[in-house]
Amino acid sequence: MTLTVLLFAKLRDAAGADAVAVELPAGGTVADLRRRLGEAHPAVAGLLERSAIAVNHDFADDARPLAPGDEVAVIPPVSGG
């Protein structure tokens, strides 16, 4: 299955795009998505470990299975003062 993954802030800048397509096997999980995204876009690999993943507007842990048509967003950590 091919998922469109939305990227924000530093991830968007590092990947050079607002969204990227990621190919996963049926039954792929958020952990699989992190791994494939890091392989395809090495510039974002370091941020992925610390980033939150939202699936269909809900934060998801790495064990969550993904399905075709899921809306996936990767939200990097933020800091401020």
N, CA, C and O atoms as a GROMACS GRO file, in nm:
protein
  324
    1MET      N    1   0.084  -0.117   0.000
    1MET     CA    2   0.000   0.000   0.000
    1MET      C    3   0.088   0.124   0.000
    1MET      O    4   0.198   0.123   0.056
    2THR      N    5   0.040   0.228  -0.063
    2THR     CA    6   0.112   0.354  -0.066
    2THR      C    7   0.036   0.455   0.020
    2THR      O    8  -0.083   0.478   0.000
    3LEU      N    9   0.108   0.514   0.116
    3LEU     CA   10   0.050   0.615   0.202
    3LEU      C   11   0.114   0.750   0.175
    3LEU      O   12   0.234   0.758   0.151
    4THR      N   13   0.035   0.854   0.177
    4THR     CA   14   0.087   0.990   0.170
    4THR      C   15   0.109   1.036   0.313
    4THR      O   16   0.017   1.033   0.395
    5VAL      N   17   0.231   1.079   0.341
    5VAL     CA   18   0.269   1.120   0.476
    5VAL      C   19   0.294   1.270   0.476
    5VAL      O   20   0.378   1.320   0.401
    6LEU      N   21   0.221   1.342   0.560
    6LEU     CA   22   0.236   1.486   0.573
    6LEU      C   23   0.352   1.517   0.666
    6LEU      O   24   0.366   1.454   0.771
    7LEU      N   25   0.435   1.613   0.628
    7LEU     CA   26   0.552   1.651   0.708
    7LEU      C   27   0.539   1.797   0.751
    7LEU      O   28   0.485   1.879   0.677
    8PHE      N   29   0.589   1.827   0.869
    8PHE     CA   30   0.579   1.962   0.923
    8PHE      C   31   0.713   2.010   0.975
    8PHE      O   32   0.800   1.930   1.009
    9ALA      N   33   0.729   2.141   0.980
    9ALA     CA   34   0.843   2.210   1.041
    9ALA      C   35   0.977   2.156   0.990
    9ALA      O   36   1.000   2.151   0.869
   10LYS      N   37   1.064   2.115   1.081
   10LYS     CA   38   1.199   2.070   1.044
   10LYS      C   39   1.197   1.949   0.950
   10LYS      O   40   1.284   1.936   0.864
   11LEU      N   41   1.098   1.862   0.967
   11LEU     CA   42   1.089   1.745   0.879
   11LEU      C   43   1.061   1.789   0.736
   11LEU      O   44   1.121   1.738   0.641
   12ARG      N   45   0.969   1.882   0.720
   12ARG     CA   46   0.936   1.934   0.587
   12ARG      C   47   1.060   1.997   0.523
   12ARG      O   48   1.088   1.973   0.406
   13ASP      N   49   1.132   2.076   0.602
   13ASP     CA   50   1.252   2.141   0.550
   13ASP      C   51   1.358   2.038   0.510
   13ASP      O   52   1.419   2.050   0.404
   14ALA      N   53   1.379   1.937   0.594
   14ALA     CA   54   1.482   1.837   0.566
   14ALA      C   55   1.448   1.752   0.444
   14ALA      O   56   1.536   1.717   0.366
   15ALA      N   57   1.319   1.718   0.429
   15ALA     CA   58   1.278   1.635   0.315
   15ALA      C   59   1.259   1.717   0.188
   15ALA      O   60   1.259   1.663   0.078
   16GLY      N   61   1.242   1.849   0.204
   16GLY     CA   62   1.220   1.934   0.088
   16GLY      C   63   1.082   1.922   0.029
   16GLY      O   64   1.061   1.954  -0.089
   17ALA      N   65   0.985   1.875   0.110
   17ALA     CA   66   0.849   1.858   0.060
   17ALA      C   67   0.750   1.861   0.177
   17ALA      O   68   0.784   1.827   0.290
   18ASP      N   69   0.626   1.901   0.147
   18ASP     CA   70   0.520   1.902   0.248
   18ASP      C   71   0.465   1.762   0.274
   18ASP      O   72   0.412   1.734   0.381
   19ALA      N   73   0.477   1.675   0.174
   19ALA     CA   74   0.425   1.540   0.184
   19ALA      C   75   0.510   1.448   0.098
   19ALA      O   76   0.566   1.489  -0.004
   20VAL      N   77   0.519   1.322   0.141
   20VAL     CA   78   0.593   1.220   0.066
   20VAL      C   79   0.510   1.092   0.062
   20VAL      O   80   0.429   1.067   0.150
   21ALA      N   81   0.531   1.013  -0.041
   21ALA     CA   82   0.465   0.883  -0.052
   21ALA      C   83   0.556   0.777   0.007
   21ALA      O   84   0.677   0.775  -0.019
   22VAL      N   85   0.498   0.689   0.086
   22VAL     CA   86   0.573   0.580   0.148
   22VAL      C   87   0.500   0.449   0.114
   22VAL      O   88   0.380   0.437   0.136
   23GLU      N   89   0.576   0.354   0.063
   23GLU     CA   90   0.522   0.223   0.027
   23GLU      C   91   0.543   0.127   0.144
   23GLU      O   92   0.655   0.110   0.192
   24LEU      N   93   0.435   0.065   0.190
   24LEU     CA   94   0.440  -0.034   0.299
   24LEU      C   95   0.367  -0.160   0.257
   24LEU      O   96   0.274  -0.154   0.176
   25PRO      N   97   0.406  -0.274   0.311
   25PRO     CA   98   0.330  -0.396   0.285
   25PRO      C   99   0.197  -0.391   0.360
   25PRO      O  100   0.183  -0.317   0.458
   26ALA      N  101   0.102  -0.469   0.316
   26ALA     CA  102  -0.026  -0.480   0.388
   26ALA      C  103   0.003  -0.518   0.531
   26ALA      O  104   0.087  -0.604   0.557
   27GLY      N  105  -0.067  -0.456   0.625
   27GLY     CA  106  -0.045  -0.484   0.766
   27GLY      C  107   0.072  -0.408   0.825
   27GLY      O  108   0.108  -0.431   0.940
   28GLY      N  109   0.131  -0.316   0.748
   28GLY     CA  110   0.243  -0.237   0.798
   28GLY      C  111   0.202  -0.152   0.917
   28GLY      O  112   0.085  -0.114   0.930
   29THR      N  113   0.296  -0.123   1.003
   29THR     CA  114   0.270  -0.049   1.126
   29THR      C  115   0.338   0.089   1.121
   29THR      O  116   0.412   0.121   1.028
   30VAL      N  117   0.310   0.168   1.223
   30VAL     CA  118   0.375   0.298   1.236
   30VAL      C  119   0.527   0.279   1.245
   30VAL      O  120   0.602   0.358   1.188
   31ALA      N  121   0.572   0.177   1.314
   31ALA     CA  122   0.717   0.150   1.322
   31ALA      C  123   0.774   0.123   1.184
   31ALA      O  124   0.883   0.170   1.152
   32ASP      N  125   0.702   0.047   1.102
   32ASP     CA  126   0.746   0.021   0.965
   32ASP      C  127   0.753   0.151   0.885
   32ASP      O  128   0.846   0.173   0.807
   33LEU      N  129   0.656   0.236   0.906
   33LEU     CA  130   0.653   0.365   0.838
   33LEU      C  131   0.774   0.450   0.876
   33LEU      O  132   0.838   0.508   0.789
   34ARG      N  133   0.805   0.456   1.005
   34ARG     CA  134   0.924   0.531   1.049
   34ARG      C  135   1.050   0.479   0.979
   34ARG      O  136   1.131   0.557   0.930
   35ARG      N  137   1.065   0.346   0.976
   35ARG     CA  138   1.184   0.286   0.916
   35ARG      C  139   1.192   0.317   0.767
   35ARG      O  140   1.297   0.359   0.718
   36ARG      N  141   1.084   0.298   0.694
   36ARG     CA  142   1.084   0.322   0.550
   36ARG      C  143   1.106   0.470   0.518
   36ARG      O  144   1.178   0.504   0.424
   37LEU      N  145   1.044   0.557   0.596
   37LEU     CA  146   1.061   0.701   0.574
   37LEU      C  147   1.206   0.742   0.597
   37LEU      O  148   1.260   0.822   0.521
   38GLY      N  149   1.268   0.687   0.701
   38GLY     CA  150   1.409   0.716   0.727
   38GLY      C  151   1.502   0.663   0.619
   38GLY      O  152   1.602   0.727   0.586
   39GLU      N  153   1.469   0.546   0.564
   39GLU     CA  154   1.549   0.489   0.455
   39GLU      C  155   1.537   0.573   0.328
   39GLU      O  156   1.636   0.596   0.258
   40ALA      N  157   1.416   0.616   0.299
   40ALA     CA  158   1.391   0.692   0.176
   40ALA      C  159   1.440   0.836   0.186
   40ALA      O  160   1.476   0.897   0.084
   41HIS      N  161   1.442   0.892   0.306
   41HIS     CA  162   1.481   1.031   0.327
   41HIS      C  163   1.577   1.039   0.446
   41HIS      O  164   1.537   1.077   0.555
   42PRO      N  165   1.703   1.003   0.425
   42PRO     CA  166   1.800   0.999   0.536
   42PRO      C  167   1.813   1.130   0.612
   42PRO      O  168   1.850   1.130   0.729
   43ALA      N  169   1.783   1.241   0.548
   43ALA     CA  170   1.794   1.371   0.615
   43ALA      C  171   1.697   1.384   0.732
   43ALA      O  172   1.718   1.466   0.821
   44VAL      N  173   1.590   1.305   0.732
   44VAL     CA  174   1.491   1.315   0.840
   44VAL      C  175   1.505   1.202   0.942
   44VAL      O  176   1.435   1.203   1.044
   45ALA      N  177   1.592   1.106   0.918
   45ALA     CA  178   1.602   0.987   1.003
   45ALA      C  179   1.622   1.021   1.150
   45ALA      O  180   1.557   0.960   1.236
   46GLY      N  181   1.709   1.115   1.182
   46GLY     CA  182   1.734   1.149   1.321
   46GLY      C  183   1.614   1.211   1.391
   46GLY      O  184   1.596   1.190   1.511
   47LEU      N  185   1.534   1.286   1.318
   47LEU     CA  186   1.415   1.348   1.377
   47LEU      C  187   1.300   1.249   1.398
   47LEU      O  188   1.217   1.269   1.486
   48LEU      N  189   1.296   1.145   1.317
   48LEU     CA  190   1.184   1.052   1.325
   48LEU      C  191   1.172   0.984   1.460
   48LEU      O  192   1.061   0.958   1.507
   49GLU      N  193   1.284   0.954   1.523
   49GLU     CA  194   1.282   0.886   1.653
   49GLU      C  195   1.209   0.968   1.758
   49GLU      O  196   1.144   0.913   1.847
   50ARG      N  197   1.220   1.100   1.748
   50ARG     CA  198   1.162   1.189   1.849
   50ARG      C  199   1.029   1.250   1.806
   50ARG      O  200   0.969   1.327   1.881
   51SER      N  201   0.984   1.218   1.687
   51SER     CA  202   0.862   1.278   1.632
   51SER      C  203   0.739   1.196   1.668
   51SER      O  204   0.744   1.074   1.684
   52ALA      N  205   0.628   1.268   1.681
   52ALA     CA  206   0.498   1.203   1.702
   52ALA      C  207   0.439   1.169   1.566
   52ALA      O  208   0.460   1.240   1.468
   53ILE      N  209   0.365   1.060   1.562
   53ILE     CA  210   0.294   1.020   1.440
   53ILE      C  211   0.145   1.027   1.470
   53ILE      O  212   0.097   0.971   1.569
   54ALA      N  213   0.072   1.096   1.383
   54ALA     CA  214  -0.074   1.101   1.395
   54ALA      C  215  -0.134   1.025   1.278
   54ALA      O  216  -0.094   1.042   1.163
   55VAL      N  217  -0.231   0.941   1.308
   55VAL     CA  218  -0.303   0.865   1.206
   55VAL      C  219  -0.450   0.900   1.220
   55VAL      O  220  -0.511   0.877   1.324
   56ASN      N  221  -0.505   0.955   1.113
   56ASN     CA  222  -0.645   0.998   1.113
   56ASN      C  223  -0.676   1.090   1.232
   56ASN      O  224  -0.778   1.075   1.299
   57HIS      N  225  -0.587   1.184   1.255
   57HIS     CA  226  -0.601   1.290   1.355
   57HIS      C  227  -0.584   1.244   1.499
   57HIS      O  228  -0.613   1.320   1.591
   58ASP      N  229  -0.537   1.123   1.522
   58ASP     CA  230  -0.510   1.073   1.657
   58ASP      C  231  -0.364   1.030   1.665
   58ASP      O  232  -0.312   0.968   1.573
   59PHE      N  233  -0.298   1.063   1.776
   59PHE     CA  234  -0.161   1.018   1.794
   59PHE      C  235  -0.159   0.866   1.801
   59PHE      O  236  -0.249   0.805   1.859
   60ALA      N  237  -0.056   0.806   1.741
   60ALA     CA  238  -0.048   0.660   1.731
   60ALA      C  239   0.087   0.612   1.782
   60ALA      O  240   0.189   0.678   1.763
   61ASP      N  241   0.086   0.495   1.847
   61ASP     CA  242   0.213   0.436   1.889
   61ASP      C  243   0.267   0.351   1.775
   61ASP      O  244   0.199   0.329   1.674
   62ASP      N  245   0.389   0.303   1.791
   62ASP     CA  246   0.456   0.231   1.683
   62ASP      C  247   0.390   0.099   1.646
   62ASP      O  248   0.411   0.049   1.536
   63ALA      N  249   0.310   0.042   1.735
   63ALA     CA  250   0.247  -0.087   1.706
   63ALA      C  251   0.119  -0.073   1.624
   63ALA      O  252   0.064  -0.173   1.578
   64ARG      N  253   0.071   0.048   1.606
   64ARG     CA  254  -0.057   0.066   1.536
   64ARG      C  255  -0.045   0.026   1.389
   64ARG      O  256   0.044   0.073   1.318
   65PRO      N  257  -0.135  -0.064   1.345
   65PRO     CA  258  -0.134  -0.102   1.204
   65PRO      C  259  -0.192   0.012   1.118
   65PRO      O  260  -0.278   0.087   1.162
   66LEU      N  261  -0.143   0.021   0.996
   66LEU     CA  262  -0.190   0.122   0.903
   66LEU      C  263  -0.272   0.056   0.793
   66LEU      O  264  -0.252  -0.061   0.760
   67ALA      N  265  -0.364   0.134   0.736
   67ALA     CA  266  -0.450   0.082   0.630
   67ALA      C  267  -0.450   0.180   0.513
   67ALA      O  268  -0.425   0.299   0.532
   68PRO      N  269  -0.477   0.130   0.394
   68PRO     CA  270  -0.486   0.221   0.279
   68PRO      C  271  -0.587   0.333   0.308
   68PRO      O  272  -0.694   0.309   0.364
   69GLY      N  273  -0.551   0.452   0.269
   69GLY     CA  274  -0.640   0.566   0.290
   69GLY      C  275  -0.621   0.638   0.422
   69GLY      O  276  -0.680   0.744   0.443
   70ASP      N  277  -0.539   0.582   0.513
   70ASP     CA  278  -0.513   0.651   0.640
   70ASP      C  279  -0.444   0.784   0.612
   70ASP      O  280  -0.360   0.795   0.523
   71GLU      N  281  -0.482   0.886   0.689
   71GLU     CA  282  -0.412   1.014   0.683
   71GLU      C  283  -0.303   1.009   0.789
   71GLU      O  284  -0.330   0.994   0.908
   72VAL      N  285  -0.178   1.022   0.745
   72VAL     CA  286  -0.064   1.010   0.836
   72VAL      C  287   0.013   1.142   0.836
   72VAL      O  288   0.041   1.199   0.731
   73ALA      N  289   0.045   1.190   0.956
   73ALA     CA  290   0.124   1.311   0.970
   73ALA      C  291   0.237   1.285   1.070
   73ALA      O  292   0.217   1.220   1.172
   74VAL      N  293   0.354   1.339   1.039
   74VAL     CA  294   0.468   1.327   1.128
   74VAL      C  295   0.494   1.466   1.186
   74VAL      O  296   0.517   1.562   1.113
   75ILE      N  297   0.490   1.474   1.318
   75ILE     CA  298   0.502   1.602   1.388
   75ILE      C  299   0.630   1.600   1.471
   75ILE      O  300   0.640   1.527   1.570
   76PRO      N  301   0.728   1.681   1.430
   76PRO     CA  302   0.854   1.682   1.503
   76PRO      C  303   0.840   1.750   1.638
   76PRO      O  304   0.745   1.825   1.660
   77PRO      N  305   0.934   1.725   1.727
   77PRO     CA  306   0.930   1.792   1.858
   77PRO      C  307   0.951   1.942   1.839
   77PRO      O  308   1.020   1.987   1.747
   78VAL      N  309   0.889   2.017   1.926
   78VAL     CA  310   0.903   2.163   1.920
   78VAL      C  311   0.960   2.212   2.052
   78VAL      O  312   0.946   2.148   2.155
   79SER      N  313   1.022   2.327   2.046
   79SER     CA  314   1.071   2.389   2.168
   79SER      C  315   1.043   2.537   2.159
   79SER      O  316   1.025   2.592   2.050
   80GLY      N  317   1.039   2.598   2.269
   80GLY     CA  318   1.012   2.742   2.270
   80GLY      C  319   1.039   2.798   2.408
   80GLY      O  320   1.077   2.727   2.501
   81GLY      N  321   1.020   2.923   2.418
   81GLY     CA  322   1.048   2.984   2.546
   81GLY      C  323   0.946   3.084   2.585
   81GLY      O  324   0.956   3.145   2.692
   0.00000   0.00000   0.00000
